[in-house]
């Protein structure tokens, strides 16, 4: 099963994607995590990505699409995957369609995790104290939220028109949210 999970910063995409991955025995692909690893290893992509991430801005679509195109062609993706944090823009979504068609794959479901923005802002500030992410500072958090509504939220319409969008409340007990998602995958 190939899944993607969409939602505003802090809604718990990463947490849920990891739990779903374990439930289904599929691969979890987080572009944010891939980029943070590239930064840690000081690769060419990492050095470039840091400039955008630290400002709370998106990495250019072509760079992200190249990373995903390479990764989805790995044989471990044949058992299924959950995409987390990608696609984030319409060109990325269109690019993904092209990539998966070329690889003879398809997307089964797009899960939209929803939550109140104020609650998420508080969550992200709390996370910043724990994880020390360079993009979890109040001003950057606000910017990331704004960019989400402008550039990523339109994807909900895109996947709704394809008939694969399902919405799940992202607030509540982590375990219950996972159950709610799993029920949609049956
Ligand atoms: P995340 O861990 O998903 O919150 O991603 C952290 C940061 O990495 C984002 O704020 C962006 O700067 C960058 N990033 C991650 N995924 C993408 C993507 N699909 N497109 C553009 N930038 C991305």
Backbone and ligand atoms as CSV (ligand in chain L), in Angstrom:
chain,resi,resn,atom,element,x,y,z
A,1,UNK,N,N,0.834,-1.204,0.000
A,1,UNK,CA,C,0.000,0.000,0.000
A,1,UNK,C,C,0.871,1.257,0.000
A,2,UNK,N,N,0.567,2.187,-0.881
A,2,UNK,CA,C,1.312,3.449,-0.944
A,2,UNK,C,C,0.415,4.581,-0.443
A,3,UNK,N,N,0.929,5.263,0.584
A,3,UNK,CA,C,0.107,6.236,1.306
A,3,UNK,C,C,0.835,7.567,1.349
A,4,UNK,N,N,0.080,8.666,1.394
A,4,UNK,CA,C,0.745,9.918,1.767
A,4,UNK,C,C,-0.043,10.602,2.865
A,5,UNK,N,N,0.691,11.316,3.704
A,5,UNK,CA,C,0.076,11.965,4.858
A,5,UNK,C,C,0.373,13.464,4.758
A,6,UNK,N,N,-0.722,14.257,4.800
A,6,UNK,CA,C,-0.596,15.712,4.649
A,6,UNK,C,C,-1.164,16.378,5.895
A,7,UNK,N,N,-0.551,17.494,6.274
A,7,UNK,CA,C,-1.114,18.250,7.395
A,7,UNK,C,C,-0.198,19.384,7.776
A,8,UNK,N,N,-0.704,20.356,8.524
A,8,UNK,CA,C,0.112,21.502,8.910
A,8,UNK,C,C,1.276,21.115,9.830
A,9,UNK,N,N,2.299,21.975,9.918
A,9,UNK,CA,C,3.445,21.669,10.793
A,9,UNK,C,C,2.972,21.379,12.224
A,10,UNK,N,N,3.489,20.299,12.787
A,10,UNK,CA,C,3.194,19.973,14.188
A,10,UNK,C,C,1.964,19.108,14.390
A,11,UNK,N,N,1.268,18.731,13.320
A,11,UNK,CA,C,0.015,17.983,13.491
A,11,UNK,C,C,0.261,16.513,13.858
A,12,UNK,N,N,1.513,16.071,13.722
A,12,UNK,CA,C,1.830,14.692,14.103
A,12,UNK,C,C,1.994,13.762,12.910
A,13,UNK,N,N,2.322,14.309,11.753
A,13,UNK,CA,C,2.510,13.482,10.549
A,13,UNK,C,C,3.607,12.442,10.782
A,14,UNK,N,N,4.740,12.911,11.312
A,14,UNK,CA,C,5.886,12.018,11.514
A,14,UNK,C,C,5.559,10.919,12.505
A,15,UNK,N,N,4.927,11.290,13.621
A,15,UNK,CA,C,4.562,10.318,14.662
A,15,UNK,C,C,3.640,9.254,14.085
A,16,UNK,N,N,2.596,9.696,13.384
A,16,UNK,CA,C,1.634,8.740,12.839
A,16,UNK,C,C,2.253,7.910,11.715
A,17,UNK,N,N,3.065,8.547,10.881
A,17,UNK,CA,C,3.675,7.811,9.759
A,17,UNK,C,C,4.535,6.659,10.291
A,18,UNK,N,N,5.270,6.911,11.391
A,18,UNK,CA,C,6.130,5.854,11.960
A,18,UNK,C,C,5.276,4.702,12.495
A,19,UNK,N,N,4.154,5.039,13.148
A,19,UNK,CA,C,3.287,3.995,13.710
A,19,UNK,C,C,2.612,3.184,12.597
A,20,UNK,N,N,2.178,3.868,11.555
A,20,UNK,CA,C,1.519,3.186,10.424
A,20,UNK,C,C,2.531,2.283,9.703
A,21,UNK,N,N,3.745,2.806,9.577
A,21,UNK,CA,C,4.824,2.023,8.960
A,21,UNK,C,C,4.992,0.688,9.709
A,22,UNK,N,N,5.026,0.753,11.046
A,22,UNK,CA,C,5.188,-0.467,11.836
A,22,UNK,C,C,3.986,-1.394,11.699
A,23,UNK,N,N,2.791,-0.806,11.689
A,23,UNK,CA,C,1.567,-1.620,11.566
A,23,UNK,C,C,1.546,-2.381,10.242
A,24,UNK,N,N,1.966,-1.705,9.164
A,24,UNK,CA,C,1.814,-2.286,7.826
A,24,UNK,C,C,3.093,-2.900,7.273
A,25,UNK,N,N,4.212,-2.677,7.961
A,25,UNK,CA,C,5.495,-3.207,7.458
A,25,UNK,C,C,5.903,-2.550,6.148
A,26,UNK,N,N,5.661,-1.238,6.051
A,26,UNK,CA,C,6.041,-0.517,4.833
A,26,UNK,C,C,7.168,0.470,5.165
A,27,UNK,N,N,7.620,1.211,4.172
A,27,UNK,CA,C,8.728,2.158,4.351
A,27,UNK,C,C,8.184,3.542,4.700
A,28,UNK,N,N,8.863,4.223,5.618
A,28,UNK,CA,C,8.477,5.599,5.950
A,28,UNK,C,C,9.463,6.549,5.278
A,29,UNK,N,N,8.949,7.412,4.411
A,29,UNK,CA,C,9.828,8.378,3.739
A,29,UNK,C,C,9.450,9.793,4.132
A,30,UNK,N,N,10.295,10.415,4.948
A,30,UNK,CA,C,10.060,11.798,5.353
A,30,UNK,C,C,11.108,12.662,4.667
A,31,UNK,N,N,10.654,13.596,3.816
A,31,UNK,CA,C,11.637,14.447,3.123
A,31,UNK,C,C,12.374,15.328,4.140
A,32,UNK,N,N,11.665,15.747,5.207
A,32,UNK,CA,C,12.309,16.547,6.253
A,32,UNK,C,C,13.462,15.778,6.887
A,33,UNK,N,N,13.219,14.477,7.193
A,33,UNK,CA,C,14.272,13.659,7.818
A,33,UNK,C,C,15.417,13.409,6.844
A,34,UNK,N,N,15.063,13.156,5.583
A,34,UNK,CA,C,16.117,12.928,4.564
A,34,UNK,C,C,17.006,14.174,4.488
A,35,UNK,N,N,16.361,15.352,4.463
A,35,UNK,CA,C,17.136,16.603,4.348
A,35,UNK,C,C,17.979,16.863,5.594
A,36,UNK,N,N,17.402,16.579,6.776
A,36,UNK,CA,C,18.189,16.796,8.015
A,36,UNK,C,C,19.419,15.878,8.036
A,37,UNK,N,N,19.270,14.660,7.502
A,37,UNK,CA,C,20.413,13.738,7.427
A,37,UNK,C,C,21.483,14.280,6.461
A,38,UNK,N,N,21.015,14.826,5.339
A,38,UNK,CA,C,21.948,15.411,4.362
A,38,UNK,C,C,22.716,16.575,5.010
A,39,UNK,N,N,22.003,17.358,5.844
A,39,UNK,CA,C,22.650,18.498,6.520
A,39,UNK,C,C,23.709,17.975,7.501
A,40,UNK,N,N,23.316,16.935,8.257
A,40,UNK,CA,C,24.227,16.348,9.247
A,40,UNK,C,C,25.502,15.852,8.559
A,41,UNK,N,N,25.330,15.242,7.382
A,41,UNK,CA,C,26.485,14.688,6.657
A,41,UNK,C,C,27.200,15.728,5.795
A,42,UNK,N,N,26.716,16.978,5.881
A,42,UNK,CA,C,27.326,18.094,5.147
A,42,UNK,C,C,27.486,17.792,3.646
A,43,UNK,N,N,26.469,17.164,3.049
A,43,UNK,CA,C,26.520,16.890,1.606
A,43,UNK,C,C,26.175,18.177,0.854
A,44,UNK,N,N,26.337,18.129,-0.483
A,44,UNK,CA,C,26.025,19.294,-1.307
A,44,UNK,C,C,24.538,19.675,-1.146
A,45,UNK,N,N,23.677,18.651,-1.205
A,45,UNK,CA,C,22.235,18.901,-1.037
A,45,UNK,C,C,21.973,19.476,0.353
A,46,UNK,N,N,22.650,18.909,1.365
A,46,UNK,CA,C,22.453,19.343,2.750
A,46,UNK,C,C,22.831,20.800,2.957
A,47,UNK,N,N,23.953,21.186,2.397
A,47,UNK,CA,C,24.434,22.572,2.564
A,47,UNK,C,C,23.433,23.542,1.930
A,48,UNK,N,N,22.897,23.161,0.767
A,48,UNK,CA,C,21.916,24.005,0.085
A,48,UNK,C,C,20.586,24.020,0.876
A,49,UNK,N,N,20.173,22.828,1.317
A,49,UNK,CA,C,18.877,22.712,2.015
A,49,UNK,C,C,18.845,23.525,3.296
A,50,UNK,N,N,19.970,23.571,4.001
A,50,UNK,CA,C,20.026,24.277,5.297
A,50,UNK,C,C,19.639,25.754,5.137
A,51,UNK,N,N,20.036,26.328,4.020
A,51,UNK,CA,C,19.736,27.745,3.776
A,51,UNK,C,C,18.226,27.994,3.779
A,52,UNK,N,N,17.482,27.027,3.234
A,52,UNK,CA,C,16.025,27.168,3.165
A,52,UNK,C,C,15.382,26.768,4.497
A,53,UNK,N,N,15.781,25.623,5.020
A,53,UNK,CA,C,15.146,25.081,6.235
A,53,UNK,C,C,15.256,26.060,7.396
A,54,UNK,N,N,16.429,26.630,7.589
A,54,UNK,CA,C,16.627,27.541,8.720
A,54,UNK,C,C,15.727,28.766,8.629
A,55,UNK,N,N,15.315,29.114,7.402
A,55,UNK,CA,C,14.434,30.268,7.241
A,55,UNK,C,C,12.964,29.850,7.244
A,56,UNK,N,N,12.705,28.548,7.343
A,56,UNK,CA,C,11.331,28.049,7.319
A,56,UNK,C,C,10.753,28.037,5.921
A,57,UNK,N,N,11.631,28.040,4.915
A,57,UNK,CA,C,11.153,28.060,3.525
A,57,UNK,C,C,11.283,26.686,2.879
A,58,UNK,N,N,10.576,26.497,1.767
A,58,UNK,CA,C,10.633,25.220,1.060
A,58,UNK,C,C,11.899,25.117,0.218
A,59,UNK,N,N,12.415,23.903,0.161
A,59,UNK,CA,C,13.518,23.579,-0.750
A,59,UNK,C,C,12.910,23.580,-2.164
A,60,UNK,N,N,13.650,23.991,-3.205
A,60,UNK,CA,C,13.071,24.012,-4.556
A,60,UNK,C,C,12.479,22.656,-4.979
A,61,UNK,N,N,11.363,22.743,-5.689
A,61,UNK,CA,C,10.634,21.533,-6.108
A,61,UNK,C,C,11.517,20.526,-6.841
A,62,UNK,N,N,12.364,21.035,-7.748
A,62,UNK,CA,C,13.165,20.098,-8.558
A,62,UNK,C,C,14.125,19.276,-7.703
A,63,UNK,N,N,14.707,19.922,-6.688
A,63,UNK,CA,C,15.646,19.213,-5.792
A,63,UNK,C,C,14.904,18.101,-5.057
A,64,UNK,N,N,13.732,18.451,-4.520
A,64,UNK,CA,C,12.938,17.473,-3.767
A,64,UNK,C,C,12.489,16.334,-4.689
A,65,UNK,N,N,12.057,16.682,-5.897
A,65,UNK,CA,C,11.576,15.647,-6.827
A,65,UNK,C,C,12.702,14.690,-7.225
A,66,UNK,N,N,13.915,15.229,-7.357
A,66,UNK,CA,C,15.055,14.364,-7.696
A,66,UNK,C,C,15.326,13.365,-6.565
A,67,UNK,N,N,15.257,13.874,-5.318
A,67,UNK,CA,C,15.496,13.001,-4.151
A,67,UNK,C,C,14.448,11.879,-4.128
A,68,UNK,N,N,13.193,12.253,-4.318
A,68,UNK,CA,C,12.092,11.281,-4.249
A,68,UNK,C,C,12.157,10.285,-5.411
A,69,UNK,N,N,12.470,10.799,-6.591
A,69,UNK,CA,C,12.543,9.916,-7.755
A,69,UNK,C,C,13.578,8.811,-7.537
A,70,UNK,N,N,14.723,9.209,-6.989
A,70,UNK,CA,C,15.790,8.243,-6.721
A,70,UNK,C,C,15.342,7.234,-5.658
A,71,UNK,N,N,14.722,7.774,-4.576
A,71,UNK,CA,C,14.372,6.930,-3.430
A,71,UNK,C,C,13.258,5.923,-3.752
A,72,UNK,N,N,12.257,6.369,-4.530
A,72,UNK,CA,C,11.124,5.481,-4.819
A,72,UNK,C,C,11.501,4.330,-5.750
A,73,UNK,N,N,12.646,4.485,-6.429
A,73,UNK,CA,C,13.087,3.419,-7.339
A,73,UNK,C,C,13.806,2.296,-6.585
A,74,UNK,N,N,14.139,2.508,-5.283
A,74,UNK,CA,C,14.804,1.460,-4.499
A,74,UNK,C,C,13.840,0.283,-4.333
A,75,UNK,N,N,14.420,-0.930,-4.300
A,75,UNK,CA,C,13.556,-2.120,-4.271
A,75,UNK,C,C,12.728,-2.215,-2.983
A,76,UNK,N,N,13.231,-1.614,-1.860
A,76,UNK,CA,C,12.458,-1.737,-0.609
A,76,UNK,C,C,11.102,-1.030,-0.691
A,77,UNK,N,N,10.962,-0.105,-1.654
A,77,UNK,CA,C,9.689,0.615,-1.791
A,77,UNK,C,C,8.603,-0.264,-2.401
A,78,UNK,N,N,9.013,-1.428,-2.939
A,78,UNK,CA,C,8.002,-2.285,-3.568
A,78,UNK,C,C,7.065,-2.882,-2.520
A,79,UNK,N,N,7.482,-2.903,-1.230
A,79,UNK,CA,C,6.554,-3.432,-0.215
A,79,UNK,C,C,5.555,-2.384,0.250
A,80,UNK,N,N,5.672,-1.179,-0.296
A,80,UNK,CA,C,4.755,-0.098,0.061
A,80,UNK,C,C,5.470,0.983,0.847
A,81,UNK,N,N,4.910,2.201,0.819
A,81,UNK,CA,C,5.553,3.300,1.551
A,81,UNK,C,C,4.535,4.314,2.019
A,82,UNK,N,N,4.975,5.083,3.021
A,82,UNK,CA,C,4.161,6.212,3.468
A,82,UNK,C,C,5.009,7.474,3.318
A,83,UNK,N,N,4.506,8.406,2.528
A,83,UNK,CA,C,5.216,9.667,2.285
A,83,UNK,C,C,4.770,10.696,3.307
A,84,UNK,N,N,5.745,11.307,3.960
A,84,UNK,CA,C,5.453,12.258,5.045
A,84,UNK,C,C,6.210,13.561,4.758
A,85,UNK,N,N,5.460,14.637,4.555
A,85,UNK,CA,C,6.109,15.925,4.263
A,85,UNK,C,C,6.366,16.124,2.776
A,86,UNK,N,N,5.875,15.227,1.984
A,86,UNK,CA,C,5.989,15.311,0.518
A,86,UNK,C,C,4.763,14.670,-0.085
A,87,UNK,N,N,4.145,15.219,-1.121
A,87,UNK,CA,C,4.434,16.506,-1.742
A,87,UNK,C,C,3.928,17.673,-0.890
A,88,UNK,N,N,4.528,18.835,-1.087
A,88,UNK,CA,C,4.171,20.020,-0.326
A,88,UNK,C,C,3.691,21.158,-1.219
A,89,UNK,N,N,3.836,20.969,-2.537
A,89,UNK,CA,C,3.373,21.989,-3.483
A,89,UNK,C,C,2.687,21.272,-4.644
A,90,UNK,N,N,1.912,22.019,-5.408
A,90,UNK,CA,C,1.228,21.420,-6.556
A,90,UNK,C,C,2.223,20.848,-7.581
A,91,UNK,N,N,3.292,21.605,-7.940
A,91,UNK,CA,C,4.263,21.003,-8.871
A,91,UNK,C,C,4.868,19.702,-8.326
A,92,UNK,N,N,5.058,19.612,-7.007
A,92,UNK,CA,C,5.580,18.360,-6.430
A,92,UNK,C,C,4.560,17.233,-6.591
A,93,UNK,N,N,3.271,17.556,-6.397
A,93,UNK,CA,C,2.222,16.534,-6.515
A,93,UNK,C,C,2.134,16.049,-7.962
A,94,UNK,N,N,2.242,16.969,-8.893
A,94,UNK,CA,C,2.176,16.604,-10.314
A,94,UNK,C,C,3.428,15.788,-10.680
A,95,UNK,N,N,4.571,16.222,-10.146
A,95,UNK,CA,C,5.829,15.497,-10.365
A,95,UNK,C,C,5.756,14.085,-9.795
A,96,UNK,N,N,5.149,13.950,-8.618
A,96,UNK,CA,C,5.015,12.630,-7.990
A,96,UNK,C,C,4.163,11.706,-8.866
A,97,UNK,N,N,3.074,12.239,-9.392
A,97,UNK,CA,C,2.217,11.438,-10.283
A,97,UNK,C,C,3.027,10.857,-11.426
A,98,UNK,N,N,3.884,11.709,-11.995
A,98,UNK,CA,C,4.689,11.299,-13.148
A,98,UNK,C,C,5.678,10.196,-12.722
A,99,UNK,N,N,6.324,10.429,-11.569
A,99,UNK,CA,C,7.326,9.462,-11.086
A,99,UNK,C,C,6.680,8.098,-10.821
A,100,UNK,N,N,5.542,8.108,-10.114
A,100,UNK,CA,C,4.962,6.804,-9.758
A,100,UNK,C,C,4.383,6.078,-10.978
A,101,UNK,N,N,3.930,6.867,-11.952
A,101,UNK,CA,C,3.438,6.232,-13.183
A,101,UNK,C,C,4.614,5.566,-13.891
A,102,UNK,N,N,5.743,6.291,-13.976
A,102,UNK,CA,C,6.923,5.731,-14.637
A,102,UNK,C,C,7.434,4.472,-13.928
A,103,UNK,N,N,7.261,4.448,-12.596
A,103,UNK,CA,C,7.748,3.297,-11.830
A,103,UNK,C,C,6.690,2.193,-11.735
A,104,UNK,N,N,5.568,2.402,-12.414
A,104,UNK,CA,C,4.471,1.434,-12.377
A,104,UNK,C,C,3.878,1.249,-10.983
A,105,UNK,N,N,3.898,2.314,-10.213
A,105,UNK,CA,C,3.324,2.268,-8.866
A,105,UNK,C,C,2.029,3.075,-8.891
A,106,UNK,N,N,1.293,3.062,-7.780
A,106,UNK,CA,C,0.191,4.010,-7.679
A,106,UNK,C,C,-0.043,4.406,-6.227
A,107,UNK,N,N,-0.774,5.497,-6.079
A,107,UNK,CA,C,-1.036,6.040,-4.747
A,107,UNK,C,C,-2.422,5.562,-4.319
A,108,UNK,N,N,-2.493,4.919,-3.135
A,108,UNK,CA,C,-3.779,4.364,-2.723
A,108,UNK,C,C,-4.618,5.357,-1.940
A,109,UNK,N,N,-3.960,6.145,-1.096
A,109,UNK,CA,C,-4.736,7.025,-0.216
A,109,UNK,C,C,-3.905,8.236,0.236
A,110,UNK,N,N,-4.565,9.383,0.343
A,110,UNK,CA,C,-3.922,10.587,0.900
A,110,UNK,C,C,-4.664,10.914,2.193
A,111,UNK,N,N,-3.937,10.865,3.306
A,111,UNK,CA,C,-4.563,11.134,4.603
A,111,UNK,C,C,-4.290,12.570,5.004
A,112,UNK,N,N,-5.352,13.300,5.258
A,112,UNK,CA,C,-5.205,14.681,5.719
A,112,UNK,C,C,-5.418,14.703,7.232
A,113,UNK,N,N,-4.351,15.063,7.961
A,113,UNK,CA,C,-4.453,15.173,9.428
A,113,UNK,C,C,-4.774,16.624,9.749
A,114,UNK,N,N,-5.814,16.857,10.535
A,114,UNK,CA,C,-6.250,18.233,10.784
A,114,UNK,C,C,-6.126,18.609,12.262
A,115,UNK,N,N,-5.972,19.908,12.526
A,115,UNK,CA,C,-5.949,20.396,13.906
A,115,UNK,C,C,-6.013,21.920,13.929
A,116,UNK,N,N,-6.383,22.448,15.078
A,116,UNK,CA,C,-6.446,23.897,15.263
A,116,UNK,C,C,-5.022,24.482,15.283
A,117,UNK,N,N,-4.847,25.591,14.558
A,117,UNK,CA,C,-3.519,26.174,14.386
A,117,UNK,C,C,-2.867,26.645,15.688
A,118,UNK,N,N,-3.685,27.187,16.595
A,118,UNK,CA,C,-3.147,27.690,17.870
A,118,UNK,C,C,-2.561,26.533,18.694
A,119,UNK,N,N,-3.287,25.396,18.690
A,119,UNK,CA,C,-2.813,24.223,19.429
A,119,UNK,C,C,-1.484,23.754,18.841
A,120,UNK,N,N,-1.399,23.811,17.524
A,120,UNK,CA,C,-0.182,23.348,16.851
A,120,UNK,C,C,1.006,24.252,17.153
A,121,UNK,N,N,0.734,25.550,17.219
A,121,UNK,CA,C,1.812,26.499,17.509
A,121,UNK,C,C,2.414,26.170,18.879
A,122,UNK,N,N,1.535,25.911,19.850
A,122,UNK,CA,C,1.979,25.577,21.212
A,122,UNK,C,C,2.805,24.273,21.176
A,123,UNK,N,N,2.282,23.277,20.445
A,123,UNK,CA,C,2.984,21.996,20.319
A,123,UNK,C,C,4.383,22.164,19.747
A,124,UNK,N,N,4.491,23.002,18.700
A,124,UNK,CA,C,5.779,23.184,18.032
A,124,UNK,C,C,6.776,23.883,18.939
A,125,UNK,N,N,6.275,24.836,19.728
A,125,UNK,CA,C,7.171,25.533,20.652
A,125,UNK,C,C,7.674,24.547,21.708
A,126,UNK,N,N,6.768,23.662,22.179
A,126,UNK,CA,C,7.194,22.638,23.146
A,126,UNK,C,C,8.218,21.695,22.515
A,127,UNK,N,N,7.966,21.329,21.250
A,127,UNK,CA,C,8.886,20.423,20.551
A,127,UNK,C,C,10.267,21.054,20.404
A,128,UNK,N,N,10.283,22.381,20.190
A,128,UNK,CA,C,11.560,23.063,19.986
A,128,UNK,C,C,12.449,22.961,21.231
A,129,UNK,N,N,11.818,22.874,22.400
A,129,UNK,CA,C,12.604,22.771,23.628
A,129,UNK,C,C,13.244,21.397,23.740
A,130,UNK,N,N,12.568,20.383,23.158
A,130,UNK,CA,C,13.053,18.996,23.229
A,130,UNK,C,C,14.023,18.662,22.099
A,131,UNK,N,N,13.593,18.931,20.862
A,131,UNK,CA,C,14.334,18.440,19.686
A,131,UNK,C,C,15.417,19.382,19.182
A,132,UNK,N,N,15.355,20.624,19.585
A,132,UNK,CA,C,16.326,21.632,19.130
A,132,UNK,C,C,16.403,21.701,17.603
A,133,UNK,N,N,15.255,21.716,16.933
A,133,UNK,CA,C,15.262,21.888,15.476
A,133,UNK,C,C,15.444,23.352,15.156
A,134,UNK,N,N,16.302,23.620,14.173
A,134,UNK,CA,C,16.626,25.014,13.874
A,134,UNK,C,C,15.424,25.786,13.333
A,135,UNK,N,N,14.384,25.045,12.871
A,135,UNK,CA,C,13.225,25.742,12.307
A,135,UNK,C,C,12.022,25.739,13.244
A,136,UNK,N,N,12.210,25.423,14.512
A,136,UNK,CA,C,11.115,25.427,15.478
A,136,UNK,C,C,11.177,26.634,16.410
A,137,UNK,N,N,11.578,27.786,15.890
A,137,UNK,CA,C,11.544,29.017,16.693
A,137,UNK,C,C,10.248,29.755,16.372
A,138,UNK,N,N,9.661,30.503,17.360
A,138,UNK,CA,C,8.330,31.092,17.145
A,138,UNK,C,C,8.132,31.800,15.803
A,139,UNK,N,N,9.058,32.662,15.403
A,139,UNK,CA,C,8.855,33.415,14.162
A,139,UNK,C,C,8.863,32.477,12.946
A,140,UNK,N,N,9.752,31.482,12.991
A,140,UNK,CA,C,9.863,30.534,11.881
A,140,UNK,C,C,8.636,29.613,11.845
A,141,UNK,N,N,8.150,29.248,13.043
A,141,UNK,CA,C,6.958,28.395,13.118
A,141,UNK,C,C,5.793,29.090,12.413
A,142,UNK,N,N,5.608,30.379,12.733
A,142,UNK,CA,C,4.506,31.152,12.121
A,142,UNK,C,C,4.651,31.183,10.600
A,143,UNK,N,N,5.891,31.375,10.158
A,143,UNK,CA,C,6.149,31.445,8.716
A,143,UNK,C,C,5.827,30.100,8.063
A,144,UNK,N,N,6.248,28.995,8.721
A,144,UNK,CA,C,5.990,27.666,8.158
A,144,UNK,C,C,4.499,27.390,8.076
A,145,UNK,N,N,3.761,27.870,9.103
A,145,UNK,CA,C,2.306,27.665,9.084
A,145,UNK,C,C,1.673,28.422,7.916
A,146,UNK,N,N,2.127,29.676,7.746
A,146,UNK,CA,C,1.585,30.513,6.679
A,146,UNK,C,C,1.851,29.882,5.300
A,147,UNK,N,N,3.082,29.410,5.134
A,147,UNK,CA,C,3.445,28.782,3.855
A,147,UNK,C,C,2.610,27.515,3.622
A,148,UNK,N,N,2.351,26.787,4.722
A,148,UNK,CA,C,1.537,25.565,4.584
A,148,UNK,C,C,0.179,25.910,3.972
A,149,UNK,N,N,-0.500,26.923,4.543
A,149,UNK,CA,C,-1.846,27.244,4.063
A,149,UNK,C,C,-1.828,27.758,2.634
A,150,UNK,N,N,-0.777,28.482,2.286
A,150,UNK,CA,C,-0.701,29.037,0.947
A,150,UNK,C,C,-0.315,27.970,-0.097
A,151,UNK,N,N,0.685,27.166,0.223
A,151,UNK,CA,C,1.246,26.301,-0.823
A,151,UNK,C,C,0.887,24.817,-0.704
A,152,UNK,N,N,0.656,24.336,0.531
A,152,UNK,CA,C,0.393,22.892,0.674
A,152,UNK,C,C,-1.104,22.577,0.761
A,153,UNK,N,N,-1.865,23.422,1.468
A,153,UNK,CA,C,-3.293,23.140,1.625
A,153,UNK,C,C,-4.023,22.940,0.279
A,154,UNK,N,N,-3.648,23.659,-0.808
A,154,UNK,CA,C,-4.327,23.404,-2.090
A,154,UNK,C,C,-4.232,21.944,-2.571
A,155,UNK,N,N,-3.267,21.198,-2.011
A,155,UNK,CA,C,-3.136,19.797,-2.421
A,155,UNK,C,C,-4.330,18.964,-1.974
A,156,UNK,N,N,-5.014,19.447,-0.916
A,156,UNK,CA,C,-6.165,18.683,-0.418
A,156,UNK,C,C,-7.221,18.585,-1.519
A,157,UNK,N,N,-7.420,19.696,-2.216
A,157,UNK,CA,C,-8.375,19.726,-3.333
A,157,UNK,C,C,-7.908,18.783,-4.456
A,158,UNK,N,N,-6.605,18.838,-4.710
A,158,UNK,CA,C,-6.001,18.011,-5.772
A,158,UNK,C,C,-6.300,16.521,-5.518
A,159,UNK,N,N,-6.056,16.070,-4.266
A,159,UNK,CA,C,-6.259,14.646,-3.977
A,159,UNK,C,C,-7.733,14.304,-3.801
A,160,UNK,N,N,-8.533,15.311,-3.382
A,160,UNK,CA,C,-9.980,15.075,-3.282
A,160,UNK,C,C,-10.528,14.806,-4.680
A,161,UNK,N,N,-10.067,15.587,-5.644
A,161,UNK,CA,C,-10.579,15.412,-7.011
A,161,UNK,C,C,-10.149,14.065,-7.594
A,162,UNK,N,N,-9.100,13.477,-7.047
A,162,UNK,CA,C,-8.674,12.145,-7.504
A,162,UNK,C,C,-9.457,11.049,-6.773
A,163,UNK,N,N,-10.224,11.468,-5.739
A,163,UNK,CA,C,-11.054,10.510,-4.996
A,163,UNK,C,C,-10.287,9.681,-3.978
A,164,UNK,N,N,-9.078,10.143,-3.573
A,164,UNK,CA,C,-8.301,9.317,-2.623
A,164,UNK,C,C,-8.064,10.043,-1.290
A,165,UNK,N,N,-8.690,11.199,-1.095
A,165,UNK,CA,C,-8.444,11.958,0.135
A,165,UNK,C,C,-9.345,11.498,1.282
A,166,UNK,N,N,-8.715,11.256,2.454
A,166,UNK,CA,C,-9.481,10.927,3.666
A,166,UNK,C,C,-8.991,11.837,4.775
A,167,UNK,N,N,-9.933,12.335,5.570
A,167,UNK,CA,C,-9.568,13.277,6.635
A,167,UNK,C,C,-9.618,12.608,8.013
A,168,UNK,N,N,-8.619,12.913,8.846
A,168,UNK,CA,C,-8.582,12.362,10.204
A,168,UNK,C,C,-8.248,13.495,11.173
A,169,UNK,N,N,-8.967,13.540,12.304
A,169,UNK,CA,C,-8.678,14.544,13.324
A,169,UNK,C,C,-7.314,14.229,13.954
A,170,UNK,N,N,-6.396,15.187,13.892
A,170,UNK,CA,C,-5.043,14.966,14.408
A,170,UNK,C,C,-4.901,15.290,15.880
A,171,UNK,N,N,-6.002,15.699,16.517
A,171,UNK,CA,C,-5.930,15.993,17.954
A,171,UNK,C,C,-6.564,14.843,18.728
A,172,UNK,N,N,-5.919,14.505,19.832
A,172,UNK,CA,C,-6.426,13.400,20.651
A,172,UNK,C,C,-5.277,12.479,21.004
A,173,UNK,N,N,-5.635,11.291,21.507
A,173,UNK,CA,C,-4.600,10.340,21.916
A,173,UNK,C,C,-3.920,9.748,20.664
A,174,UNK,N,N,-2.588,9.714,20.707
A,174,UNK,CA,C,-1.803,9.243,19.558
A,174,UNK,C,C,-2.306,7.875,19.066
A,175,UNK,N,N,-2.502,6.959,20.045
A,175,UNK,CA,C,-2.913,5.590,19.726
A,175,UNK,C,C,-4.275,5.575,19.010
A,176,UNK,N,N,-5.202,6.430,19.509
A,176,UNK,CA,C,-6.544,6.472,18.909
A,176,UNK,C,C,-6.490,7.015,17.474
A,177,UNK,N,N,-5.621,7.997,17.270
A,177,UNK,CA,C,-5.497,8.565,15.917
A,177,UNK,C,C,-4.981,7.482,14.954
A,178,UNK,N,N,-4.016,6.688,15.435
A,178,UNK,CA,C,-3.489,5.589,14.601
A,178,UNK,C,C,-4.610,4.609,14.246
A,179,UNK,N,N,-5.448,4.290,15.267
A,179,UNK,CA,C,-6.572,3.359,15.014
A,179,UNK,C,C,-7.504,3.957,13.958
A,180,UNK,N,N,-7.778,5.258,14.090
A,180,UNK,CA,C,-8.679,5.910,13.127
A,180,UNK,C,C,-8.102,5.860,11.712
A,181,UNK,N,N,-6.780,6.046,11.622
A,181,UNK,CA,C,-6.146,5.976,10.292
A,181,UNK,C,C,-6.217,4.543,9.765
A,182,UNK,N,N,-5.861,3.572,10.643
A,182,UNK,CA,C,-5.859,2.168,10.217
A,182,UNK,C,C,-7.237,1.731,9.715
A,183,UNK,N,N,-8.282,2.257,10.365
A,183,UNK,CA,C,-9.657,1.901,9.936
A,183,UNK,C,C,-9.938,2.367,8.510
A,184,UNK,N,N,-9.288,3.447,8.120
A,184,UNK,CA,C,-9.503,3.957,6.756
A,184,UNK,C,C,-8.751,3.130,5.712
A,185,UNK,N,N,-7.750,2.385,6.194
A,185,UNK,CA,C,-6.905,1.625,5.254
A,185,UNK,C,C,-7.446,0.223,4.974
A,186,UNK,N,N,-8.501,-0.158,5.722
A,186,UNK,CA,C,-9.053,-1.526,5.566
A,186,UNK,C,C,-9.721,-1.722,4.224
L,1,LIG,P1,P,9.455,18.579,8.043
L,1,LIG,O1,O,10.363,17.727,8.870
L,1,LIG,O2,O,8.579,17.768,7.128
L,1,LIG,O3,O,8.670,19.548,8.878
L,1,LIG,O4,O,10.369,19.450,7.073
L,1,LIG,C1,C,11.300,20.394,7.600
L,1,LIG,C2,C,11.689,21.386,6.534
L,1,LIG,O5,O,12.330,20.711,5.444
L,1,LIG,C3,C,10.544,22.155,5.905
L,1,LIG,O6,O,10.141,23.284,6.656
L,1,LIG,C4,C,11.168,22.555,4.560
L,1,LIG,O7,O,12.092,23.625,4.723
L,1,LIG,C5,C,11.979,21.324,4.205
L,1,LIG,N1,N,11.166,20.361,3.437
L,1,LIG,C6,C,10.781,19.123,3.837
L,1,LIG,N2,N,10.046,18.516,2.898
L,1,LIG,C7,C,9.947,19.401,1.865
L,1,LIG,C8,C,9.277,19.373,0.613
L,1,LIG,N3,N,8.546,18.319,0.221
L,1,LIG,N4,N,9.379,20.474,-0.169
L,1,LIG,C9,C,10.111,21.553,0.190
L,1,LIG,N5,N,10.748,21.646,1.369
L,1,LIG,C10,C,10.673,20.581,2.217
